Amino acid sequence: MTIWKRPVDPASFAALNRDTLAGLLGIELLEAGPDFLRAAMPVDARHVQPFGVLHGGGNVVLAETIGSVAGSLASPPGWSVVGIEVNANHLASVPHGDRVEAICRPLQLGRSVQVWQIEIRRGDGRLTCVSRLTTAVRPPREGA
């Protein structure tokens, strides 16, 4: 059984995000499991801080992107989600030239609030960041 209430399609994700921050940073949706999404982001000149490692903000953008997508896909058609809180614990550095992958799973799928846990790992599999995203679930607007 799946938690997704809308179709999950990596090609649609890419098209929707082409001209957004997620698209500019090269974030791609890789896989949708029954209760998780997996996404990736390269670590190149767009993503590093002056010391040549992934900027912590890059982790947060990846986490909030994949969590928001998950929240939207887990909501009924016509409903939307908005992020209301995101945090990130940076546990290990990621060097320029590497790639990170994020796995996003729900901690709470409520009618009005969702909480998503995101784990980010670098290419060698080491956990580099743990993030949590809280979203507000919003019903369709009347007349929209």
N, C-alpha and C positions, 0 to 999 in steps of 0.2 A: 504494500500500500504506500502511496506517496502523499506528501504534504502539499504538493504543488496544485494550485487551483487554476493555473494558466499554463499554456504550453511553454516549455523551456527550450530555447533554441540559440546555440552559440552564434550562428550567423545573424540572427535578429539582434542579439546583444551588440555585436560588432557594428552593425548598421546604425542602431539607435545611438551608440556612443561615439561614432566617428569624429564628430566635431565638439566633443565635450572634454573635460579634464581627464576622464578615464581613457578616452581615445587618444588624447595627446600623450598620455603616459604609457600607452601600449598595453593596457589591461585587457586581458581576454578571458572569456568564459570557456573553461575546458570541459567540464563535466557536470551533469546533474544526476545525483543519486536519488533514492527515494526520500531522503531527509537531509541532503547536503548539496551544496554547490562548491565547485572547485574552480579557482581562477588563478591566473599567473600574471606576472609583470616582470619585464626585464629590469636589470639594474645597469643603466648606462648614464651618460652625461646629464640626462634630464632628471635623474633621480638621486644623485649623490650630493653630499655636502662637501665643503672644501677639502676635507681629509680623505676623500675618495671612497667613502662608504655610504650606503643607503641612508638618506635623510629620514628621520623619524616620521616626518610628515608624509612621506611616500607610503609607509606602512599604514598610516591612518586613512589616506585616500583609498588604498586598496581595500582595507577593511570596511570602510563606510560604503564603498561602491558595491562590493559583493553582498554585504548585509542588506543594503537598500533594495538591491535586485531580488534577493531572497524574500524579503518582506513583501515586496510587490507580488511576486509569483505565488506566495502563500496566502494572499488575500483574494477575496472573490473578485471576479471581473467588475470593473467600474470603480472599485475601491482603490485607495492610494495609501502610501505610507510616507511619513516624513521622519527623518532622524531627529531625536530630541536629546540624545546624549551618546557620546562615543568616548571610549578611553583606550589607551594602549600602553602595555608594558613592553618595553624594548629589552630583549634578553641577550641578544648577540648581534654583532655587526654583520653586514653583508657587503662584500667588496664589489667595486665596479667590475662589470663583466659577468657577474653571476645573474641568477634569476630567482625570484621568490614565487612560491605557490601558497595560496590561501585556501583553507577549508572552512566553510561556514555552516554551522548547525544551529538549530533553534534551542534556546533554553526555555522560552515561554512563547506560546502562540495564543495570546489572548484576543478577545474581541476588540479591545481598544488599545492594547499595548503588546508589542512583541519584544523579546530580548534575544539577540543573536550572539553566539560565541564564534570568534574567528581566530584560527591558529595560522600563523605565517611561518613557513620554513624556507631556508635557503637551499641551494642546489645539492648540498651534501646531506640534506635531511634534518639538519639541526634546527630546533625551534628558535626563531629569532624574535617573534612578537606574539603576544596574546592580546586580543582586543575584544571588547564587548560593545555592541551597538544596541541602543534602545530606540524603537520606533513607535510613533503614534499611528494607529490605523484609523483612516478617515473614510467615512461613507461617501458615496457619490454625491456631488452637489446637485441640488434640484435645478432643473432647467439646463443642465450641462450635457 
